[in-house]
């Protein structure tokens, strides 16, 4: 199966005080850390974000939301990503959030092994932004979006929850300066 990847970088980072994708973790922007984890696992990677695409400086396609959908949440980014994935001949798209720099190095392999739509789970907590989406499901996804459904879990109803119960949590997301400080400690301790 041909699988593409998308990094969801459209959040405003209000609790962090700035755009999270560009926040440095030990001198490396969060988005670059996520890219380093995701890129070896997929055929191609794009970024889901609105605004100036040059701010990332990673040489990747930056996909804005479809016209009229800016600010409508991560599902708008997933829809743009599925359109892009279809255009490059991918059969599936794996999404990740820009604030999860410790993604598993076998994320895509394990999600794909589920045999259909799947999302990550750690310690009983669902991580809907870390998910495998089938390009063939675009009509169903579009219909839900047209019905004003914005919750990712509604789109992933019936999807396989793939457990990643390792310590430290590979899906620890960085939302606040305190979370960033904990991640810095984790890197100093050489934890994956």
N, C-alpha and C positions, 0 to 999 in steps of 0.2 A: 504494500500500500504506500502510495506517495503521500507524505505528510509535510505540511508547511507549519510554521510557527508564527505566532503574533504576540508581541509584548504590549499589554494594555497600559498605556502611559497617559491616559486622558484625565486623570484625577488632578484636582487643584492643589492638593497637599495642604489644606488649611491648618490641620493640627501640627504639621511639620513646619509651617511658616513659609514654605516655598515649594516649587514644583518638585515632587519627590523623585522623578526620574533623574534629575540632575544633582541631587544631594550626594555628596561624596561619602563613601564608606572606606576608611583607610586610604583616602586619596583617589578612589575610583568611583565614578558616578554609579548609582544604583542600577541604572539601565544597562551600563556596560557589564556589570557583574551578572545580571540576569542573562544578557546576551551570551556571555562566555559559557554559561551553563546550558542554555537552550540550543544555540547554533549547532553544536556537534551532533545533536539528536534529530535534526530535521533537515529537509532539503533546502529550504529558504526561510528567511525570517523577515518580517515587516514590523513596523511600530504603528500602533493605533493611537493617534493624537491629532488634535486640531491645533491651529496656530502655525507659527513659523517652523517648517520642517528642518531648517538648517541648524536649529539650536541643539540637536542631538549629535551631529557631526560623526555619525557612525557609518555613513554610506549605505544605509538601508532605505527601502521604500517607507515613507511615512504616509499612512492612510488616514485621511480625515473621515469623519462621519459622513454618511450620505447627506445631500442637501436637505436642510430642515430638521436634521436629527442631532445637531450639535448640543451637547449638554444633557442628552437623554440617558446617560449611563453606559455601563460597559457593554450592554447588548448592542448598542449602536456600533461600537467598535468591533464586536464579533461579526456583525452583519457585513461591515466593510471588509473585514478580514476574510470572510467566506467568499465574497465576490472576488477578491484578489487571488485567493487560493484556487478558485475555479479557473481563473484566467491563466494561471501558470500550470494547470493540469494536475493539481493536487486533489486527492480524494478525501483528505481530512485536514483539519487545522487544530493544532494544540495551542491553547491560550495560556498565558502566564501574566501575573501582575508585575509591574515594575518595582514593587517594594518587597519582593521575596528573593533576596540575593543568595539564598542557600538551597535553591531548588535541587531535587535529586538528579543525579546524573543519569538515572534510568527512568526518568519521568515518562518520556514519550513511549519507550518500549513497554512499560507496564500498563499505561493507559491503552495503547493499541492492542495489547494482549486481551483486553476485555471484549474485543470483537464488535464494538459499536460505541455509541456515545458513553463517555466515562468521565468521572471527575475524581480528583484526589481527596483523600480523607486522612487526617492524622488524629489519633487519640479520640476518635468519635466525632471530630469536628469536620464538617464538609468544607471543602475549598473549591467553590464553583468557578473561580477565575482560573484555576489550574485544571483544564478540561480538554477532552478530545471531542471535536465537533465534526460530524460528517458533512461534506459539501452537499451531498444529495438531500440533506434535511433542510436546505434553504427555504423551500416553499412553506414548510411547517413553521420554521422560525419567523419568516416574514409575516405569516398569518397571526402568530401570537403578538408580534410587535405592532401590527396594525390594530390589534384589539387592545392596545395600551398596556400590555403586559411588559414590565420592565425587570422583574425579579429573575435573576439567573437560574435559581433553583426550579422555577416553573418550566424553563426551557430544557432543563436536565432531568425532569421527572422521568423515572424509569431508567435513567442512566446507571451504569455500574459505579459504585463507590469503591475506589481502589485504595486500600490502606497503605500508608507510609508511616508506620508507628516507630520511628527511630528518634533517638535523643542525641543531640538537640533537635527540636522540631524543624524539618526542612522547609516548612511553610510559614515560619515565623515572619510576619510582615511588619514593616517599619512604618509606623504612623506618626510617632512623636519623637522629639529629641531624646527622650528616655529610651525608647526602643532602639534608636540609633546607637546610643551609648552601650547598650547591652550587646548589640551586634559587633561593635568595636572590641568589646571584651571577648566575645566569642572568637573573633579572628586572632586576637592576641594569644588565646589559649590553643590556637590551631585546630579548633573544632570545625568539622566540615559544614 
